[in-house]
């Protein structure tokens, strides 16, 4: 009975039918439009995450290079400390004492050592 009443309404008032179909069509399109917006937001977020990941990988590579440089610096620094100790041990601790003559010595540690590094 309801269907017959509805069909008569549509037949007698085509404008009502057109408006009814517009409303139904809008209701059906709304979830699709919402999904499209959400999909676009997801795509935008994914692209941003890819860019951030690339940036983080670059920063990590720079950090690793810096750490390698620091490790090399520490190795060279330790090697120089050993060289300075060796150089210091090469000098005599006492000097020949002669009347009327004063002997003094001073050492300046080298900044490099050939063949040691």
DRENPA-415381 format. One record per residue (C-alpha): residue in one letter; x, y, z. Coordinates in Angstrom, 2 decimals, padded with zeros to 5 digits. Example, Ala and Ser with C-alpha at 12.3 -4.5 7.8 and 13.67 -1.06 7.14 Angstrom:
% DRENPA-415381
@aa:a&x:012.30&y:-004.50&z:007.80
@aa:s&x:013.67&y:-001.06&z:007.14
//
This chain:
% DRENPA-415381
@aa:x&x:000.00&y:000.00&z:000.00
@aa:x&x:002.79&y:002.40&z:000.89
@aa:x&x:004.54&y:001.60&z:-002.38
@aa:x&x:001.40&y:002.41&z:-004.37
@aa:x&x:001.00&y:005.72&z:-002.57
@aa:x&x:004.63&y:006.57&z:-003.25
@aa:x&x:004.35&y:005.63&z:-006.93
@aa:x&x:001.20&y:007.78&z:-007.31
@aa:x&x:002.98&y:010.71&z:-005.64
@aa:x&x:005.87&y:010.41&z:-008.10
@aa:x&x:003.55&y:010.12&z:-011.09
@aa:x&x:001.44&y:013.09&z:-010.06
@aa:x&x:004.32&y:015.30&z:-008.93
@aa:x&x:007.47&y:014.73&z:-011.03
@aa:x&x:009.24&y:017.62&z:-009.23
@aa:x&x:008.87&y:015.75&z:-005.95
@aa:x&x:010.34&y:012.66&z:-007.60
@aa:x&x:013.28&y:014.67&z:-008.96
@aa:x&x:013.95&y:016.21&z:-005.54
@aa:x&x:013.60&y:012.82&z:-003.86
@aa:x&x:016.15&y:011.30&z:-006.23
@aa:x&x:018.51&y:014.26&z:-005.72
@aa:x&x:018.40&y:013.74&z:-001.94
@aa:x&x:018.92&y:009.97&z:-002.25
@aa:x&x:021.76&y:010.52&z:-004.73
@aa:x&x:023.44&y:013.02&z:-002.35
@aa:x&x:023.15&y:010.53&z:000.52
@aa:x&x:024.76&y:007.86&z:-001.63
@aa:x&x:027.58&y:010.16&z:-002.79
@aa:x&x:028.43&y:011.43&z:000.70
@aa:x&x:030.26&y:008.30&z:001.94
@aa:x&x:032.26&y:008.18&z:-001.30
@aa:x&x:033.23&y:011.82&z:-000.97
@aa:x&x:034.21&y:011.26&z:002.65
@aa:x&x:036.30&y:008.25&z:001.63
@aa:x&x:037.99&y:010.27&z:-001.10
@aa:x&x:038.89&y:013.01&z:001.39
@aa:x&x:040.22&y:010.46&z:003.87
@aa:x&x:042.18&y:008.70&z:001.14
@aa:x&x:043.72&y:012.01&z:000.03
@aa:x&x:044.64&y:012.85&z:003.64
@aa:x&x:046.18&y:009.39&z:004.01
@aa:x&x:048.17&y:009.86&z:000.79
@aa:x&x:049.37&y:013.28&z:001.94
@aa:x&x:050.41&y:011.83&z:005.32
@aa:x&x:052.23&y:008.95&z:003.64
@aa:x&x:054.14&y:011.35&z:001.37
@aa:x&x:055.08&y:013.49&z:004.37
@aa:x&x:056.30&y:010.40&z:006.21
@aa:x&x:058.42&y:009.37&z:003.23
@aa:x&x:059.99&y:012.85&z:003.11
@aa:x&x:060.62&y:012.74&z:006.86
@aa:x&x:062.14&y:009.26&z:006.56
@aa:x&x:064.50&y:010.44&z:003.81
@aa:x&x:065.50&y:013.38&z:006.00
@aa:x&x:066.07&y:011.12&z:009.02
@aa:x&x:068.18&y:008.73&z:006.94
@aa:x&x:070.32&y:011.67&z:005.80
@aa:x&x:070.70&y:012.91&z:009.39
@aa:x&x:071.60&y:009.39&z:010.53
@aa:x&x:074.26&y:009.09&z:007.81
@aa:x&x:075.71&y:012.46&z:008.85
@aa:x&x:075.64&y:011.38&z:012.50
@aa:x&x:077.46&y:008.14&z:011.68
@aa:x&x:080.08&y:010.06&z:009.70
@aa:x&x:080.52&y:012.44&z:012.63
@aa:x&x:080.89&y:009.52&z:015.04
@aa:x&x:083.52&y:007.97&z:012.75
@aa:x&x:085.37&y:011.29&z:012.71
@aa:x&x:085.20&y:011.55&z:016.49
@aa:x&x:086.46&y:007.97&z:016.87
@aa:x&x:089.35&y:008.71&z:014.50
@aa:x&x:090.12&y:011.92&z:016.40
@aa:x&x:090.19&y:010.02&z:019.69
@aa:x&x:092.47&y:007.38&z:018.19
@aa:x&x:094.90&y:010.02&z:016.90
@aa:x&x:094.75&y:011.87&z:020.22
@aa:x&x:095.61&y:008.70&z:022.13
@aa:x&x:098.44&y:007.91&z:019.70
@aa:x&x:099.88&y:011.41&z:020.21
@aa:x&x:099.71&y:011.00&z:023.98
@aa:x&x:101.76&y:007.82&z:023.65
@aa:x&x:104.25&y:009.60&z:021.37
@aa:x&x:104.58&y:012.46&z:023.87
@aa:x&x:105.27&y:009.97&z:026.66
@aa:x&x:107.92&y:008.21&z:024.56
@aa:x&x:109.53&y:011.54&z:023.60
@aa:x&x:109.59&y:012.60&z:027.22
@aa:x&x:111.36&y:009.40&z:028.22
@aa:x&x:114.10&y:009.93&z:025.61
@aa:x&x:115.52&y:012.97&z:027.40
@aa:x&x:118.04&y:012.56&z:030.19
@aa:x&x:116.78&y:013.32&z:033.66
@aa:x&x:120.11&y:014.70&z:034.88
@aa:x&x:122.77&y:016.76&z:033.13
@aa:x&x:126.49&y:016.79&z:033.35
@aa:x&x:127.60&y:019.32&z:035.97
@aa:x&x:130.65&y:021.38&z:034.92
@aa:x&x:132.10&y:024.32&z:036.88
@aa:x&x:131.03&y:027.63&z:035.34
@aa:x&x:128.57&y:025.96&z:032.97
@aa:x&x:124.85&y:025.58&z:033.45
@aa:x&x:122.98&y:023.24&z:031.14
@aa:x&x:119.24&y:023.41&z:030.64
@aa:x&x:116.94&y:021.57&z:028.26
@aa:x&x:113.38&y:021.86&z:027.18
@aa:x&x:111.21&y:019.64&z:025.01
@aa:x&x:108.26&y:020.56&z:022.87
@aa:x&x:106.14&y:017.56&z:022.02
@aa:x&x:105.53&y:016.92&z:018.34
@aa:x&x:102.07&y:017.22&z:016.83
@aa:x&x:102.68&y:014.17&z:014.68
@aa:x&x:104.73&y:011.04&z:014.63
@aa:x&x:106.04&y:009.51&z:011.47
@aa:x&x:105.19&y:005.86&z:010.98
@aa:x&x:103.28&y:005.57&z:014.26
@aa:x&x:099.82&y:006.65&z:013.26
//
